[in-house]
């Protein structure tokens, strides 16, 4: 199959500056992938973002506060190629790896093999690792019976929840490609019978409405959708339910929690500029 043409936006800077610029480009939401390539023996780094359509270099430069250059790329699967060499990730009880790391899986972990592709969530982004760690923490305290991974991407979080609690998990995404990737990854990790993936815009799908209310809902999406979906998300939770929100920056925590005032804040985890919030709906 011919891959769609891609455009690369890039900027050279210091290693300390790279996370903030990367976060700005990710937060914009139009990039297919955002990467930081560091110089091994110097204080230099390059932030690269890949797009399916030519982005506005002037706009990207404004939001990154750096001069961004944009250039077309040859017809290759650059999103996959850019991630194939990424190292495995240890997050809580989970060990997320690709085919090239299959011989390095340590004992005493929950292994998940996720290949790089056209959906978000290989475990390398801070928000995905944060959510996996939160799920590991939650598993120490209680079991969940009705779980929804809203905006599932590769399905990593849904698969992780299915492996932890050995219960059916519902996963949804607005992107049908992500839904198919989730199904493939669930089958590859032996969780195909437990993970049901559906294409849905928010919580309006009859499938999601019929399965509600949930006792665990995970939403690793951006701050904007988290605020827009707040009423529907809270309505879909049963009393005593746990809600995990991520995809937001540290400085967006108050903004997002302000839309979930009916819930109690249980915990927050941070990694770099990103946060994961753990909220709980009162039992009564």
C-alpha positions in Angstrom: 0.0 0.0 0.0 1.3 3.5 -0.9 1.9 5.6 2.2 0.5 9.1 2.4 3.0 11.9 1.7 4.5 13.3 4.9 6.0 16.6 5.8 8.7 17.1 8.5 8.9 20.2 10.7 12.1 20.4 12.7 14.1 22.7 15.0 17.6 22.4 16.6 18.0 23.5 20.2 19.4 22.4 23.5 18.4 19.3 25.4 16.9 21.3 28.1 14.7 23.3 25.7 13.5 20.2 23.7 10.7 19.0 26.0 8.9 22.3 26.0 9.0 22.7 22.3 8.0 19.0 21.8 5.0 19.6 24.2 3.9 22.7 22.2 3.9 20.8 18.9 2.1 17.8 20.5 -0.5 20.0 22.1 -1.4 21.6 18.7 -2.8 18.2 17.8 -2.1 18.2 14.1 1.2 16.3 14.1 1.1 12.5 13.4 4.2 12.0 15.6 6.6 14.3 17.6 10.2 13.1 18.3 13.2 14.4 20.2 16.5 13.3 18.7 19.4 14.0 21.2 23.1 14.3 20.4 24.8 11.6 22.5 28.0 13.6 23.3 26.8 17.2 23.2 24.1 19.4 24.6 22.2 19.5 21.3 18.8 18.1 20.3 16.4 18.2 17.3 12.7 18.2 17.7 10.9 16.7 14.7 7.2 16.6 13.9 5.6 14.7 11.1 2.4 15.8 9.2 0.2 14.3 6.5 -0.3 17.8 5.0 2.1 20.7 4.7 2.0 22.6 8.0 2.2 26.4 8.3 5.9 27.0 9.3 5.1 30.5 10.6 2.3 29.2 12.8 4.5 26.4 14.2 7.3 28.9 14.9 4.9 31.0 16.9 3.6 28.2 19.1 7.1 26.8 19.6 8.7 30.2 20.0 11.5 29.0 17.8 12.1 29.1 14.0 10.7 25.9 12.6 11.7 24.6 9.2 9.3 22.5 7.1 10.3 20.1 4.3 8.6 17.2 2.4 9.8 13.6 3.1 10.1 10.7 0.6 7.4 8.1 0.3 8.2 5.9 3.3 6.5 4.9 6.5 8.4 7.4 8.5 6.2 7.2 11.6 7.1 3.5 11.9 10.7 3.9 10.9 11.2 6.7 13.4 10.0 4.5 16.3 11.4 1.1 15.4 14.7 1.8 17.3 13.0 3.1 20.5 14.0 1.2 23.7 11.6 -0.8 25.8 9.6 1.1 28.5 9.1 0.0 32.1 6.1 1.6 33.7 4.7 0.2 36.9 4.3 -3.6 36.5 4.4 -3.2 32.7 7.2 -3.8 30.2 6.3 -2.4 26.8 8.6 -3.5 23.9 8.8 -4.0 20.2 9.8 -6.9 18.1 13.5 -5.9 18.3 13.4 -6.2 22.1 11.7 -9.6 22.3 14.7 -11.3 23.9 15.1 -8.6 26.6 11.8 -9.1 28.6 12.7 -9.5 32.3 11.0 -11.8 34.8 8.3 -10.5 37.1 6.7 -8.0 34.6 3.5 -7.8 32.5 4.9 -7.8 29.0 3.1 -6.0 26.2 4.4 -6.0 22.7 3.3 -2.9 20.8 4.7 -2.1 17.4 5.1 1.4 16.2 2.5 2.5 13.7 -0.1 5.1 12.8 -1.8 5.2 16.2 -0.8 7.0 19.4 0.6 5.0 22.3 3.8 2.9 22.2 4.5 3.6 25.9 7.3 6.1 25.1 5.2 9.2 25.5 5.1 10.4 29.1 1.3 10.4 29.3 1.1 6.7 28.3 3.8 5.7 30.8 2.0 7.8 33.5 -1.3 6.0 32.8 0.3 2.5 32.9 1.9 3.4 36.3 -1.4 4.7 37.6 -3.1 1.4 36.5 -0.4 -0.6 38.3 -1.0 1.5 41.5 -4.8 1.0 41.3 -4.5 -2.7 40.9 -2.9 -2.9 44.3 -6.0 -1.5 45.9 -9.1 -2.8 44.1 -10.4 -4.6 41.1 -12.6 -3.1 38.4 -15.4 -4.8 36.4 -16.5 -2.3 33.8 -13.6 -0.4 32.2 -13.5 2.1 29.3 -10.4 3.3 27.5 -11.6 6.5 25.8 -9.4 7.6 22.9 -7.5 4.3 22.9 -4.9 4.9 20.2 -2.9 1.7 20.0 -5.0 0.1 22.8 -2.1 -0.1 25.1 -4.1 1.1 28.2 -7.1 -1.1 27.4 -4.8 -4.1 27.0 -3.0 -3.3 30.2 -6.3 -3.1 32.1 -7.5 -6.4 30.7 -4.2 -8.0 31.7 -4.4 -6.6 35.2 -8.0 -7.5 36.0 -8.8 -10.3 33.6 -12.0 -8.6 32.8 -13.6 -7.4 29.5 -12.5 -3.9 28.6 -14.1 -1.5 26.1 -11.9 0.7 24.0 -13.0 3.5 21.7 -11.4 6.0 19.4 -12.7 8.5 16.8 -10.1 7.1 14.4 -11.0 3.8 12.7 -7.3 3.1 12.0 -6.6 3.3 15.8 -9.5 0.9 16.5 -8.1 -1.7 14.1 -4.6 -1.2 15.5 -6.1 -1.8 19.0 -7.8 -5.0 17.9 -4.5 -6.3 16.3 -2.5 -5.4 19.4 -5.0 -7.1 21.7 -4.9 -10.3 19.7 -1.1 -10.2 19.6 -0.9 -9.9 23.4 -3.4 -12.6 24.1 -6.2 -10.2 25.1 -8.3 -10.3 22.0 -11.1 -12.0 23.8 -11.2 -9.3 26.5 -10.7 -6.1 24.6 -13.6 -4.8 22.4 -12.6 -1.8 20.3 -15.2 0.4 18.6 -15.1 3.6 16.6 -16.9 6.4 18.5 -16.9 10.2 18.8 -16.7 10.9 22.5 -19.4 9.1 24.5 -22.2 9.4 22.0 -21.9 5.9 20.6 -24.8 3.6 21.5 -22.3 0.9 22.4 -20.6 3.1 25.0 -23.9 4.4 26.3 -25.2 0.8 26.7 -22.1 -0.4 28.5 -22.2 2.5 31.0 -21.9 3.2 33.9 -18.2 2.4 34.3 -16.3 1.9 37.5 -13.0 2.8 35.7 -12.6 5.2 32.8 -9.3 6.1 31.3 -9.0 9.1 29.0 -5.5 9.9 27.8 -6.4 12.7 25.4 -5.7 16.4 25.3 -6.9 19.1 27.8 -9.4 20.5 25.3 -11.4 17.3 24.7 -11.1 16.5 28.5 -12.9 19.7 29.3 -15.5 19.4 26.5 -16.3 15.8 27.4 -16.4 16.5 31.2 -20.3 16.4 31.6 -20.6 13.2 29.5 -17.6 11.5 31.2 -19.0 12.2 34.8 -22.4 11.0 33.8 -21.0 7.7 32.6 -19.4 6.9 35.9 -21.1 4.8 38.5 -20.8 5.9 42.2 -17.4 5.2 43.6 -15.9 5.0 40.1 -12.3 6.0 39.4 -11.4 8.3 36.5 -7.9 8.6 35.1 -7.2 11.7 33.0 -4.0 12.5 31.1 -2.8 14.2 27.9 -2.6 17.4 29.8 0.3 19.6 30.8 1.3 20.4 34.4 0.0 24.0 34.1 -3.4 22.7 32.8 -4.2 20.6 35.9 -6.4 23.3 37.6 -8.1 24.1 34.3 -9.1 20.5 33.7 -10.1 19.7 37.4 -12.3 22.7 37.3 -14.6 20.9 34.9 -14.7 17.9 37.2 -15.7 19.6 40.5 -18.2 16.8 41.4 -15.3 14.4 41.7 -12.7 14.0 44.4 -9.0 14.3 43.4 -7.2 11.2 44.7 -3.7 11.5 43.2 -1.6 13.2 40.5 1.4 11.9 38.8 3.8 14.0 36.7 6.6 13.2 34.3 8.4 16.1 32.6 5.8 18.7 31.5 2.9 16.1 31.5 0.4 15.1 34.2 -2.0 12.3 35.0 -4.9 12.9 37.3 -6.7 10.3 39.4 -10.3 11.3 40.4 -13.1 9.5 42.2 -16.8 9.9 42.0 -18.4 9.9 45.5 -20.2 6.8 46.5 -23.3 8.7 47.4 
